[in-house]
Amino acid sequence: MKTTWKISQACILITIVLAIASPGMASVSDYAAAVVADAPIAYWRFEESSVSQAAINSMGTGCNGTYTTTVSLVQGVVGQAASFNNVDACVELPKSLGDGLKDASAITVEAWICNADLPGSGFEENMIFTTFIGQKAGAALQMNGANISLGGRSDGTESFKSTLAAYNSIGEWHHIVGVLNFAADTVTVYIDGTVARSTSVSFKGSKYAYYDATNVWSPTIGATMTSSGMDRFFNGLIDEVAIYDQALSAEKVLEHYNLMPPPETTPEPATVALFAVAGLAILRRPRA
């Protein structure tokens, strides 16, 4: 009877360990599949073996980026992330990205960030992503002091509409989503799956009036173009950047956030094996 009880105990232990280990948990592939299913026009995951290669748009629609040689590819929230040095590192994207956003009723920018510092209060630095209408920012997600700043314009003739969401984290991964909704006249920032700030504005147009011209500046990740050259460089890590020509709903934002397994709590295979071995050890018949 003792042996039977110990076998049952071992089976329960192994079942619990394996259940915790992975089958019921969100996985990296679940996250990527959810992003792809929601049809972004571009999705950069930074899984290249070298920055000499193009930053591939996983949607397969072109818009591959170019790393500056000072970008590093390091451990990310999952797989690899792009590491930016706050000096001269960025990923320059093709101007054709603007064509994909033309006439969009909304633009959503989604990314995971692990910033190394907070820029000075009042300074719009640590650029996460920006795209342009001519030489004016069409959509810009960045840090501003202890805030996430999101802003943009529906065409090149209107003033920049923006909002600030409180953010004071350093050295930790966070899911950041910004939605410029031209049709609904709102600017919304989500942090870790929840609305951090939503502001009502008055966009001039209900669609993004991007136009192709020789003087259009290139969209970028980790920096932004200015009249004096590339500036406002990000300091830290950026991963899993997706751009949508639609407003990602609050439900979808939360779903994406919940599908990313936190790196610090993901069980390691070695740990699972150790618990399994410990459980099997109980199967030994007790000595008389």
Secondary structure per residue as TSV (DSSP state, phi and psi in degrees):
chain	resnum	aa	ss	phi	psi
A	1	M	-	360.0	-38.6
A	2	K	H	-61.4	-42.2
A	3	T	H	-63.0	-44.4
A	4	T	H	-58.5	-44.9
A	5	W	H	-62.5	-41.2
A	6	K	H	-69.4	-35.4
A	7	I	H	-63.9	-43.7
A	8	S	H	-62.1	-42.6
A	9	Q	H	-61.3	-42.6
A	10	A	H	-64.2	-42.3
A	11	C	H	-62.8	-40.4
A	12	I	H	-63.0	-44.8
A	13	L	H	-60.5	-47.9
A	14	I	H	-62.9	-40.7
A	15	T	H	-60.9	-44.4
A	16	I	H	-63.7	-45.5
A	17	V	H	-61.1	-46.3
A	18	L	H	-67.5	-33.2
A	19	A	H	-66.8	-37.6
A	20	I	H	-72.0	-34.7
A	21	A	H	-62.1	-43.5
A	22	S	T	-164.8	-40.9
A	23	P	T	-53.5	-40.0
A	24	G	T	-92.0	0.2
A	25	M	S	-92.9	153.7
A	26	A	-	-66.0	147.7
A	27	S	-	-122.3	166.4
A	28	V	H	-58.8	-41.8
A	29	S	H	-64.8	-32.6
A	30	D	H	-62.4	-43.1
A	31	Y	H	-63.0	-52.3
A	32	A	H	-60.7	-39.9
A	33	A	H	-63.7	-38.4
A	34	A	H	-67.0	-40.8
A	35	V	H	-62.6	-48.8
A	36	V	H	-61.6	-40.0
A	37	A	H	-62.9	-26.8
A	38	D	T	-89.2	9.9
A	39	A	-	56.5	57.5
A	40	P	-	-68.2	156.0
A	41	I	S	-79.4	-17.9
A	42	A	E	-154.7	147.7
A	43	Y	E	-151.3	107.6
A	44	W	E	-104.2	126.3
A	45	R	-	-112.2	-10.5
A	46	F	-	60.6	44.4
A	47	E	-	-100.1	15.7
A	48	E	-	-68.7	157.8
A	49	S	S	-83.4	-15.8
A	50	S	-	-156.6	150.0
A	51	V	T	-74.3	-4.2
A	52	S	T	-76.3	-14.2
A	53	Q	S	-89.4	164.4
A	54	A	E	-71.4	147.4
A	55	A	E	-79.5	103.8
A	56	I	-	-75.2	133.0
A	57	N	B	-81.1	112.5
A	58	S	T	-66.6	-12.9
A	59	M	T	-79.5	-8.6
A	60	G	S	68.6	26.7
A	61	T	S	-113.5	28.0
A	62	G	S	81.4	-150.8
A	63	C	-	58.2	33.5
A	64	N	-	-71.1	143.8
A	65	G	E	-96.2	170.0
A	66	T	E	-119.6	120.9
A	67	Y	E	-77.1	140.2
A	68	T	-	-74.3	155.7
A	69	T	T	-66.7	-13.1
A	70	T	T	-90.4	-2.9
A	71	V	-	-75.3	142.2
A	72	S	E	-115.1	148.2
A	73	L	E	-104.5	117.4
A	74	V	E	-132.6	178.6
A	75	Q	E	-58.0	129.0
A	76	G	-	-109.3	-167.0
A	77	V	S	-62.5	-29.2
A	78	V	S	-153.3	138.6
A	79	G	S	58.6	-129.8
A	80	Q	E	-105.8	156.5
A	81	A	E	-128.1	163.0
A	82	A	E	-92.0	130.9
A	83	S	E	-104.7	127.2
A	84	F	E	-114.8	141.1
A	85	N	E	-100.5	4.9
A	86	N	S	68.5	13.2
A	87	V	S	-125.7	-56.1
A	88	D	S	-153.4	18.5
A	89	A	-	-100.7	135.0
A	90	C	-	-164.9	171.4
A	91	V	E	-116.9	114.6
A	92	E	E	-89.5	131.5
A	93	L	-	-107.4	155.5
A	94	P	-	-71.0	150.0
A	95	K	T	-63.5	-21.4
A	96	S	H	-62.3	-16.6
A	97	L	H	-57.6	-36.9
A	98	G	H	-62.6	-33.2
A	99	D	H	-63.3	-35.8
A	100	G	H	-70.3	-23.0
A	101	L	H	-94.2	-11.3
A	102	K	T	-57.4	133.5
A	103	D	T	69.0	12.7
A	104	A	-	-69.8	139.3
A	105	S	S	-78.8	-12.5
A	106	A	E	-159.7	157.3
A	107	I	E	-126.3	129.7
A	108	T	E	-116.5	132.2
A	109	V	E	-115.7	124.9
A	110	E	E	-125.2	135.8
A	111	A	E	-160.6	160.2
A	112	W	E	-107.2	132.2
A	113	I	E	-129.0	150.3
A	114	C	E	-136.1	85.5
A	115	N	E	-76.6	144.3
A	116	A	S	-88.0	-13.6
A	117	D	-	-158.6	178.5
A	118	L	-	-114.1	128.6
A	119	P	-	-67.3	163.6
A	120	G	-	-58.4	147.9
A	121	S	T	-59.3	132.1
A	122	G	T	89.2	-8.8
A	123	F	-	-100.7	125.1
A	124	E	E	-86.8	96.5
A	125	E	E	-127.3	-165.3
A	126	N	E	45.8	58.6
A	127	M	E	-66.6	128.5
A	128	I	E	-90.4	-50.8
A	129	F	E	-155.6	144.2
A	130	T	E	-149.7	146.3
A	131	T	E	-130.9	163.8
A	132	F	E	-127.3	150.3
A	133	I	E	-110.9	107.4
A	134	G	T	64.3	-119.1
A	135	Q	T	-116.4	28.7
A	136	K	E	-123.9	141.3
A	137	A	E	-62.2	126.3
A	138	G	E	-89.6	-38.0
A	139	A	E	-149.5	129.0
A	140	A	E	-141.1	122.1
A	141	L	E	-115.1	122.7
A	142	Q	E	-156.4	-179.7
A	143	M	E	-103.9	145.9
A	144	N	E	-141.2	99.9
A	145	G	S	58.8	-135.0
A	146	A	S	-92.3	52.2
A	147	N	E	-147.8	156.2
A	148	I	E	-97.6	128.2
A	149	S	E	-109.6	131.4
A	150	L	E	-127.5	131.9
A	151	G	E	-156.9	171.2
A	152	G	E	173.3	-170.8
A	153	R	-	-150.3	153.1
A	154	S	S	-82.3	-26.2
A	155	D	S	-150.5	173.6
A	156	G	T	-74.4	-3.5
A	157	T	T	-101.1	-6.0
A	158	E	S	-103.8	165.1
A	159	S	-	-75.5	158.8
A	160	F	-	-72.5	125.4
A	161	K	E	-105.8	128.8
A	162	S	E	-148.1	171.2
A	163	T	E	-146.3	160.7
A	164	L	E	-123.4	133.8
A	165	A	E	-119.9	129.3
A	166	A	E	-58.5	135.0
A	167	Y	-	-159.3	119.5
A	168	N	-	-131.9	23.7
A	169	S	-	-83.3	146.1
A	170	I	-	-135.7	133.7
A	171	G	S	74.4	19.9
A	172	E	S	-132.2	149.4
A	173	W	-	-77.8	134.8
A	174	H	E	-139.7	146.2
A	175	H	E	-90.8	117.6
A	176	I	E	-118.1	128.5
A	177	V	E	-133.0	131.5
A	178	G	E	-121.5	133.0
A	179	V	E	-123.5	115.2
A	180	L	E	-96.3	107.8
A	181	N	E	-105.3	97.1
A	182	F	T	-68.3	-36.8
A	183	A	T	-70.1	-34.5
A	184	A	T	-97.8	-2.6
A	185	D	T	56.3	48.6
A	186	T	E	-134.6	151.6
A	187	V	E	-126.2	118.7
A	188	T	E	-129.4	134.7
A	189	V	E	-116.3	129.1
A	190	Y	E	-109.0	138.4
A	191	I	E	-127.2	122.1
A	192	D	T	52.0	47.7
A	193	G	T	87.1	-6.5
A	194	T	E	-125.1	155.2
A	195	V	E	-68.6	119.7
A	196	A	E	-92.6	-31.2
A	197	R	E	-166.0	134.2
A	198	S	E	-133.9	127.8
A	199	T	E	-123.6	134.3
A	200	S	E	-82.6	133.3
A	201	V	-	-134.4	-178.1
A	202	S	-	-128.1	92.7
A	203	F	-	-72.3	148.0
A	204	K	S	-67.0	-38.0
A	205	G	-	-124.8	162.0
A	206	S	S	-92.6	1.4
A	207	K	S	-137.4	160.5
A	208	Y	-	-81.4	110.0
A	209	A	-	-92.2	57.8
A	210	Y	-	-65.2	142.8
A	211	Y	-	-133.2	146.9
A	212	D	-	-87.8	129.5
A	213	A	-	-155.1	158.6
A	214	T	T	-67.2	-20.9
A	215	N	T	-97.8	12.8
A	216	V	-	-73.2	128.1
A	217	W	-	-76.6	153.9
A	218	S	-	-77.9	140.2
A	219	P	-	-67.8	155.6
A	220	T	E	-145.3	157.0
A	221	I	E	-114.8	127.8
A	222	G	S	88.6	3.9
A	223	A	-	-171.8	-178.7
A	224	T	E	-147.8	151.4
A	225	M	E	-79.9	140.9
A	226	T	E	-133.0	176.4
A	227	S	T	-64.1	-19.6
A	228	S	T	-103.4	9.2
A	229	G	E	114.5	-171.8
A	230	M	E	-66.5	137.6
A	231	D	E	-154.2	-180.0
A	232	R	-	56.5	50.5
A	233	F	-	-71.1	140.9
A	234	F	-	-74.5	149.2
A	235	N	E	-121.2	99.2
A	236	G	E	140.4	-152.1
A	237	L	E	-114.3	142.2
A	238	I	E	-130.2	138.4
A	239	D	E	-143.4	157.6
A	240	E	E	51.6	57.4
A	241	V	E	-87.4	124.9
A	242	A	E	-128.9	139.1
A	243	I	E	-121.5	128.7
A	244	Y	E	-117.3	148.6
A	245	D	S	-97.9	36.3
A	246	Q	S	-156.0	166.7
A	247	A	-	-86.1	115.0
A	248	L	-	-69.8	128.5
A	249	S	-	-72.0	161.8
A	250	A	H	-59.7	-36.3
A	251	E	H	-66.4	-40.4
A	252	K	H	-69.0	-40.1
A	253	V	H	-59.8	-46.1
A	254	L	H	-65.3	-39.9
A	255	E	H	-60.0	-46.1
A	256	H	H	-60.6	-46.4
A	257	Y	H	-59.5	-44.4
A	258	N	H	-70.2	-20.7
A	259	L	H	-83.9	-10.3
A	260	M	S	-89.8	112.1
A	261	P	-	-67.8	125.6
A	262	P	-	-59.7	127.1
A	263	P	G	-55.1	-39.4
A	264	E	G	-74.1	-12.0
A	265	T	G	-115.6	1.6
A	266	T	S	-73.3	120.3
A	267	P	-	-60.5	138.7
A	268	E	-	-84.8	144.0
A	269	P	H	-54.0	-38.4
A	270	A	H	-62.5	-36.9
A	271	T	H	-66.6	-43.0
A	272	V	H	-59.8	-45.9
A	273	A	H	-61.5	-39.3
A	274	L	H	-63.2	-44.9
A	275	F	H	-65.3	-38.3
A	276	A	H	-64.4	-43.7
A	277	V	H	-62.4	-41.6
A	278	A	H	-61.5	-39.1
A	279	G	H	-66.9	-43.2
A	280	L	H	-63.7	-29.0
A	281	A	H	-61.9	-25.6
A	282	I	T	-70.9	-18.6
A	283	L	T	-66.8	-14.6
A	284	R	S	-62.2	135.7
A	285	R	-	-65.7	130.3
A	286	P	-	-66.0	149.0
A	287	R	-	-68.4	148.4
A	288	A	-	-69.9	360.0
